[in-house]
Amino acid sequence: MSRPFLVVVILTTAINTGMGIIIPVLPLLLLNFGYSTAGLTLPFIALILGRLISRAFAGWIIRRFTDKYTVIGCFALYALVFVGYVHVTAAEVFIGLRFLEGVVEGISIVCLTDLAITLSSHNRGRRMGLFGSAFGLGFILGPAIGGAVYELLGATAMFLFGALIGGVGLVLSFWLPGGHTLKATAARPWLTVIREYAALLPLYGPTLMRRVLFFSFMILLPLYVTGHLGLSAGHVALFFSGSAIVSTILMPITGHLADKVPAGRIVLLSLGLMGVLVAGFGVVHDGVWFTGLFVAETLAFAFMLPAGMKIFADAVDGHAERSTIIGAFSGLTEAVTLVLAVLLPPLFALDPKLTWFSLGALCLVCAVPYIRQSELRPVAVTG
């Protein structure tokens, strides 16, 4: 693996570690800031809105300042945001910092994805597997580090550790390859960009499903596992951590497979299987059977994601507006997340089966474009 791509993987792990570092104690912190239980959603909404809004101008920033200097700026701001958390005394300021954190995270993920595509022309499947595993590794490390530091040293130390991650990322960013500044065309609404490049949406389906399933599981698993299967909260944590560990270990290996066999066939089979397995969550009422289905779904996911990322990367590689396309499609992902946050809880309250059947159906819908052999090849885009 080339050193620049390794740096991209490390930086992606770092930004995702920072995302997760305050998750274990966030409710407690918010209550200390004076939030009611109902108000605990506000900082989460602020974070998502920051990510969503950032997608509109992420491509413009990257084209104006290049990937390298955009990443440098993002990690510098990231460190400052975590330093700012230390000095927060008002709930409104905390919400504002969460919004700014979302903006920085949104731009940095678009930029790192753009770099991963640029640096993965050789053995792309394997490298996309490594890049995908960086997200899972970050979400393993973040909550573990955050919870441990908070218990041992307190909230201030936890925030300063987040700032340290930002500082290390800043230093490592200087190892990224430089690039030529492109003509910075005016920022466009991401919905406009999506309409222009709608032909690429089917190829983005696997990446979209990664976020959809992860976010949905965060909402549904605790409710279903404890309320319908009679298991403990500890079992919920095992489902999340076990899934992250398995997918992180396997994706570099399964990504290599996508370099050897048609990636579209891998996506078709794995997404189709995931649809059946996720729908099956709603018809089992035994912890052992649910665990078996969940493990099988995790394995299918580990095959699906690197192949799907490879297909999308092949389609946009070399495109003059690649970063703008990535930003717009990432904006769509954040919008879908907001919709899920609104719809899933009442749907679960109505009938838990409906939530699992709906998510399974989404997997199957995303698999449909890969049925025909002609649609297993990358879609050419001009620019």
Secondary structure as UniProt FT lines:
FT   HELIX           3..20
FT   TURN            21..22
FT   HELIX           23..25
FT   HELIX           26..32
FT   TURN            33..34
FT   HELIX           38..40
FT   HELIX           41..86
FT   HELIX           91..118
FT   HELIX           124..153
FT   HELIX           155..173
FT   TURN            174..175
FT   HELIX           190..196
FT   HELIX           198..200
FT   HELIX           201..227
FT   HELIX           233..258
FT   TURN            259..260
FT   HELIX           263..281
FT   TURN            282..283
FT   HELIX           287..316
FT   TURN            317..318
FT   TURN            320..321
FT   HELIX           322..350
FT   HELIX           352..367
FT   HELIX           368..370
FT   HELIX           373..376
//
